[in-house]
């Protein structure tokens, strides 16, 4: 019974991060008008790699992503505003904020490069997280470099 309570407490503590992560992924993935298979695959891999989120069923994360993506598709301005409000909640923890931004950059790189619409979405996410603009450029450079090293 204690393990069940511990797990529920952990889910409660991590819920806002899961929601912010899926909101950020949706903002980036929908920035160019459609969500590609490579972006969805990258989101799945990001979710699976974060041990803090092991307490959630992967379908729960996918459902949250789909909720945000559908909201953006129905009304882009309102949907993005709602997603950015979820992201904003992570601004008080700089380490989590940077992790969230890096995850969103990874989604934008899933189909090869960061296009202009994705770059603007990432800048909006960085602003919501109260991160300096240099954080975005550093994240793009380091993750893009990692992609080149993996291909070599």
PyMOL commands that set and color helices and strands:
alter all, ss='L'
color gray80, all
select helices_A, chain A and resi 2-29+37-49+51-53+58-74+76-88+94-108+116-128+133-151
alter helices_A, ss='H'
color red, helices_A
deselect
rebuild
show_as cartoon
